[in-house]
Amino acid sequence: MKRVHVAAAVIRDAAGKILIARRADTQHQGGLWEFPGGKVEADESVETALARELHEELGIVVDTARPLIKVRHDYPDKQVLLDVWEVSAFTGEPHGAEGQPLAWVTGRELLNHEFPAANQPIIAAARLPGEYLITPEGLETPQLLRGMQKAIAGGIKLLQLRAPNGYDPQYRDLAVDAAGLCAGKAQLMLKGPFEWLGDFPSAGWHITAAQLRKHAAAGRPFGKDRWLAASCHNAEELSLAQQMDVDFVTLSPVQPTQTHPEAQPLGWEEASRLIEGFNRPVYLLGGVGPDERQQAWAAGAQGVAGIRAFWPEA
């Protein structure tokens, strides 16, 4: 069965809302919502196909677009490769040129609409930012909280409270303060045993590679209403992350780092190859920062994760 190559777009307006369209009842997966786009013809580049489809379907001209995520999905009756781009600037007023109903929704509201199964990773990618801050170790609590506050004020939307020295009571106290700082402004990711999950209902959970190996077979420890992420370093761990149905991962180290000088870096080529078969958002970590964001997008990643590179007081 030949895989159908589809170009699709996460289109954002000035307020950050996302445009979705309802599929005609007569179409494959009819009646469900989708991200606008269509089939890439044999002689077309993805950008050309996307521009053509969005003009035909919505009457808009694409001004700025970048790769967001690629998803390979096998339905019982067909195989698709969804080549998804984020469109952040366009000319014209989008309208359902083919009679399809449209809606502008927030990232959170995407969860209230029914999409084809292949679209689940796209929904995650559309809701996640391009940068993921991991807090440094060895800081006193006031300094750590001050840095977090500064980072959030500077636009960081996703941050992990790192627990380098095991999961002690002090970490839990810190997590309470961090949750307060992030409330309504940024998504906090915590680390620790699953027994703590109930104590921090607003937080997502970022599990270690060791937890992944231990718990992957049991599947997700909670529903889709909370973020679940994992630390991965190779194809085996990515496969376990998929088995556990995580929402996103960090993949590291891409380049040599000060924190783990002994770790063998993957390099950009290998990182890109690993991302290709994964079908979920991936943050590249290790020796990367804001300057490598474009390169990470080109490699198929959601963006970059880092400690020093994003820490405002570094």
C-alpha positions, 0 to 999 in steps of 0.5 A: 500500500502506497503511503499518501503524502499529505501537507497540513497546516497549524495556522495561527492568528495574531492572538495565537488561536488555531484554525481547524476545519470540519471534514465533509461527511462523505470524506475519509474520516468524515465529520471529524475535525482536521488541520487544513491541507491536502495531498502532495502531488508527485512533482511538488515540494511540500511547501508548494503543495501547502500553499496551493491547498490553503489557497484553494481551501481557505483563500489565503496566501501563506507568508511565513511557515516552518516544519512542525511535525511529521506523522506516519499513521496506518489506518485499516484502509490507508497509510498516510504521512502527515507533513505538518507545518506551522503557518504564523503569517498569511494574507487574506481572510480564511473562509471555507471555500469548499463549504467546510465549516471552520473554527478558531480555537485555543490550544486547550480547546483542541481537546474538545474537538474530535479529530482522526487518530493520526492527528493526536501528535499534531494536537500535542505539537500545536499546543507545545512551545518551541523551548523547554526550560529545565531548572539548574541544580545546586541553587538555593530555593529563593534563587531558583524561584526568582530565576523561574519567575524571570524565565516565565516573565521572559516568555518561557511556557514550558518548564521542568523542575529538575530533581537531581538529588532524588525525590526528597521532601524538599523537592515536594515543597519546592514543587508547591511553590513552582506550581504557584509561580506557573499557574495560568502562565506556564506549564510545569513538569514535575519529576518523581514517583507516581504516588505523588501524582495526586498532590499536583493535579495541574502539573505534567509529569516528566519521567526518567529513562529508568522509570520508562523502562520500569513502567512502559508496559503498564501504559499511561499512569493517567489520562490525556488531560495532563502532559506526560513526557520522558527522557530518551537517549536512543531508539529503544527508549523512544520505542518504550515512550511510544508504548507508554503513550507519552505526549512528548520526549527529550532526546539527548545529548545532541552535542557534548555538554558540561553536565554529562561530559562522559555521554556520547553525543548523538549528533544532528544526523542521528537525532534527525534519523531517530525523530523520523520514526517517532511520531511524537513531539521531540525536544532536542537536548544537550549542547543546544539553545535558542540559536539551534532552534531553526536547526532543530525544526529542520531536523524534525524536532518540536524545538530545543530543551536546555538548562544553561541556555534558557536560564535567565541568571546564567 
